[in-house]
Amino acid sequence: MKKIILFLSWILAGSTIYAQNTKDYLETSVTFPSNYKIGDYIEFAKAMPTAAASSSFYEISISYDRGYMAAAATHIASSSHSNPNIWREAGRINNNIYATNGFNFTVDHNSGTKSFRIRAINTLGNATTLPVNIKIRSINANLGYTLLNLPMANEPNQVNLLPMTYDWDLIVGNTIESTGGILAIKAASNGNVGIGTPTPSEKLAVNGKIRAQEIRVDAGPWPDYVFQEGYSLTPLDSLEQFVKTNKHLPNVSSALQVEKEGVELGELNKQLLQKVEELTLYLIDQHKEIRDLKAEMKALKAGK
């Protein structure tokens, strides 16, 4: 059976569309009019996925070329068979040095209606019309696409990002041996990432050793307040009693707590530095006392 390709062309309010539409992909273009504004968008098509719309998985490629500016990008959009009628951003084009003053666009996907739109997020150089070329490829089963004859509209507010997947695994291993694969990286639906663990409980959880040339930890406030006027040092007699009773220094995690909860490097460094600075003050005080005692002894010897 010959594949039937449908060619369509017509003029929308503020945009021109030329389309090549098949079951698996859609090639089309939309034209933004001159002096378009931030938030202006053209909703140009909707997909018809199978399996109660659960086969919604698409590659969306857009490109444009005008004068001294040219850009292209490809993004992924996915949704399931039961989604709210909400627009989300699947990706943006030309999001580089022109991000603050360029004529940039986002690709938005409505997971409920399975529709697609192109939305302007910056407008530098918008004195003339700007054609945007679009190609959508269905990765899963799809019955086709419906081109939409809708006027340009405006959405100036920020649009939330479109999730690509609920979670993601990277499985590695020797492909020529019978042994199973090994989980290398796990990205959970809450944004946590695990290396070697399927259940990351932190933003980054690593089940194993880490080697790095340098690790930078944000930790504040830094305990230089110890050297401020009026800082109260614990008397050594009280400190001795605390250590005998608790078996650790004040404001320092105990061994039991570390074994149970682990150690936060930033907090540990603050605790250790605080104790080093307090120890420095103790030594200064001891030095003064020893110096004064030596002076008294010297005076007593001289009086003889």
SVG drawing of the C-alpha trace seen along z (x, -y; Angstrom):
<svg xmlns="http://www.w3.org/2000/svg" viewBox="-9 -47 77 63">
<polyline fill="none" stroke="black" stroke-width="0.4" points="0.0,0.0 1.4,-3.3 1.9,-5.8 -0.4,-8.7 1.1,-12.1 -1.2,-15.1 0.0,-18.5 -1.8,-21.5 -1.2,-25.2 -3.2,-28.1 -2.8,-31.5 -3.7,-31.8 -4.3,-35.1 -0.7,-36.3 1.0,-33.1 1.5,-31.1 1.6,-27.3 2.8,-24.9 2.5,-21.3 3.5,-17.8 1.5,-15.4 2.0,-11.6 1.1,-9.1 4.5,-9.2 5.7,-12.8 4.6,-16.3 6.7,-18.9 5.3,-22.4 6.2,-26.0 4.6,-29.0 5.4,-32.6 5.4,-35.2 4.3,-38.6 6.5,-41.7 6.7,-43.3 5.5,-40.1 5.6,-40.4 7.0,-38.3 4.5,-35.5 3.0,-35.4 2.4,-31.9 1.1,-29.9 -0.7,-26.6 -0.2,-24.8 -1.0,-21.1 -2.1,-18.2 -1.2,-14.6 -3.4,-11.5 -1.5,-8.8 -2.9,-5.3 -3.5,-3.1 -5.8,-5.6 -3.2,-8.3 -0.6,-6.5 1.8,-6.3 2.5,-10.0 6.2,-10.3 7.5,-12.8 10.7,-14.5 10.1,-18.2 12.7,-20.0 12.4,-23.7 14.7,-26.0 14.8,-29.5 17.0,-31.7 16.7,-35.5 19.5,-37.9 22.5,-37.4 20.7,-34.9 20.1,-31.2 19.3,-28.5 18.0,-25.0 17.1,-22.5 15.4,-19.2 13.4,-18.4 11.4,-15.5 7.7,-15.7 5.9,-12.9 2.6,-12.4 0.3,-9.5 -3.3,-8.7 -4.6,-10.6 -3.1,-14.1 -4.5,-17.5 -5.1,-20.1 -2.0,-22.1 0.7,-23.6 4.3,-22.9 7.6,-23.8 9.4,-21.0 12.5,-23.0 13.7,-26.3 15.8,-27.3 18.8,-29.7 19.0,-29.7 22.6,-30.9 24.3,-34.3 21.0,-35.7 19.0,-34.5 18.5,-38.0 18.0,-39.9 17.5,-37.4 14.5,-36.4 14.1,-33.0 11.2,-30.5 10.0,-27.7 8.4,-24.5 5.3,-23.8 3.2,-20.7 -0.2,-20.2 -0.3,-16.8 -4.1,-16.7 -4.9,-17.7 -1.7,-16.4 -1.2,-19.8 2.0,-21.7 2.8,-25.4 5.7,-27.8 6.0,-30.7 8.2,-33.7 10.2,-34.5 12.4,-37.3 11.9,-39.7 15.2,-41.3 15.0,-42.1 11.3,-41.5 10.7,-44.3 10.1,-41.8 8.3,-38.5 10.0,-35.4 9.2,-31.9 9.9,-29.0 10.3,-25.5 9.0,-22.6 9.2,-18.8 7.5,-16.5 8.4,-12.7 6.3,-10.2 8.6,-7.7 5.7,-5.5 2.5,-4.5 0.5,-7.5 -2.5,-7.8 -1.5,-11.2 -1.6,-14.9 -4.3,-17.5 -3.3,-21.0 -5.0,-23.8 -6.3,-26.9 -6.0,-29.1 -5.1,-32.8 -1.9,-33.8 -2.5,-34.3 -0.4,-35.5 0.9,-33.8 3.4,-36.2 3.7,-34.1 6.4,-31.5 5.4,-28.0 6.5,-25.0 8.8,-22.4 7.4,-19.3 8.8,-16.1 10.4,-13.7 9.7,-10.6 8.6,-9.6 12.1,-8.3 15.2,-7.2 17.8,-4.4 21.2,-3.9 22.0,-0.2 25.5,0.8 27.4,4.0 29.1,6.4 26.8,6.9 28.4,10.2 28.3,12.0 25.3,13.7 25.5,11.6 22.9,9.0 23.3,5.3 24.3,3.0 22.5,-0.1 24.9,-3.0 22.6,-6.0 19.1,-6.4 17.1,-9.7 14.0,-9.6 10.7,-11.5 11.5,-13.9 14.7,-15.1 17.1,-13.0 19.9,-11.2 21.5,-8.0 24.8,-6.5 24.8,-2.8 21.6,-3.0 18.0,-2.6 16.5,-4.7 18.4,-8.0 17.3,-9.8 19.3,-13.0 19.8,-15.2 22.8,-13.1 23.3,-9.7 26.4,-7.6 26.7,-4.0 30.5,-3.7 33.7,-5.7 34.2,-9.1 37.5,-10.5 37.7,-14.1 40.4,-16.7 38.4,-19.2 35.1,-19.4 33.5,-22.8 30.9,-22.9 28.7,-25.9 28.7,-26.3 27.7,-29.3 27.8,-31.2 31.5,-30.5 32.5,-30.4 34.7,-33.4 32.2,-34.8 34.3,-33.0 36.8,-35.8 34.2,-38.5 34.2,-40.6 31.9,-39.2 32.1,-35.5 31.8,-33.4 34.2,-30.4 33.0,-27.5 35.1,-27.4 37.6,-24.5 36.1,-22.9 32.7,-22.8 34.1,-21.6 35.9,-18.7 32.6,-17.7 30.7,-17.8 33.3,-15.6 33.3,-13.1 29.5,-12.9 28.8,-13.0 32.1,-11.6 32.3,-14.3 32.8,-18.0 29.9,-20.5 28.2,-21.3 30.0,-18.4 28.1,-15.3 28.5,-12.2 29.8,-8.9 26.4,-7.4 24.8,-10.2 27.4,-10.0 27.0,-6.2 23.2,-6.6 22.9,-9.7 26.3,-10.1 28.3,-13.4 27.5,-16.6 30.9,-17.9 30.0,-21.5 28.6,-21.3 31.5,-19.1 34.0,-21.6 32.2,-24.4 32.1,-22.4 35.8,-21.5 36.9,-25.1 34.8,-26.4 36.6,-24.1 40.0,-25.0 39.3,-28.7 38.0,-28.1 41.2,-26.1 43.2,-29.0 41.5,-31.3 42.2,-28.8 45.9,-28.7 46.1,-32.5 44.5,-32.7 46.9,-30.0 49.8,-31.9 48.8,-35.1 48.5,-33.2 51.9,-31.6 53.5,-34.9 52.0,-36.6 53.1,-33.8 56.7,-34.0 56.7,-37.7 55.5,-37.2 58.1,-34.6 60.8,-36.8 59.7,-39.7 59.7,-37.4 63.2,-36.2 64.4,-39.7 63.0,-40.8 65.2,-38.3"/>
</svg>
